[in-house]
């Protein structure tokens, strides 16, 4: 029998797309051992947790992608957004600056790979001034 079970990442994306997050999380956890070194799978899981507003789990998966490919623009963009959000939540100025430093680092790496990304260029200019 073929179908979605032949393409588990496709099934995972479909569950997420349908808003079936609980089923997607359960299915993703079942797949994790098999796909623990697959950056596409890890990005899918990180993106799901981003949609669920779970910053800690989002970063867990996205950081694993970035361990394999430190200049993955999509993963860096997601990490940038999470740390930007975390910076906004910080009341302590030092903690806020630490989060913003991570945002700036992500921006620099994105610009290394995609120098024509004007949105990121504008953001880093704003943060560094």
C-alpha positions, 0 to 999 in steps of 0.5 A, a space after each residue: 500500500 502506498 499513499 501518505 505513509 510512503 511520504 511521512 513528511 507530506 502527511 505531517 505537512 498535511 496535518 499541520 495544514 489542516 490545523 490538526 496540531 495535536 495529531 501532527 505533534 503525535 505523528 511527528 514525535 513518532 517520526 523523530 527517531 527516523 528523521 532526527 538528522 533530516 533538516 526538512 523534518 526538523 524545520 517542519 516541526 519547528 514551524 509547527 511549534 512556531 504556529 503554536 507559539 511555543 518558542 522553546 520547542 521552535 528553537 529546539 528544532 530550528 537550532 538543530 537545523 542550523 547545526 547542520 546548515 548554519 546558513 539555512 535562510 528559512 531557519 535563520 528567518 524563523 529563529 530571527 522572528 522568535 528571538 525578536 518576539 522574545 526581546 519584546 517580552 523582556 523587561 530586563 534590558 540586558 536580557 533584551 539586548 542578548 535577544 537582539 544580539 541573536 537577531 543581529 547575528 541571524 540577520 548577518 548570516 541571512 545577508 551573507 547568503 541573500 545580500 538582496 534581502 532588503 527587509 533583513 538589511 533594514 532590520 539590521 540597520 535599525 537594530 545597529 543604530 
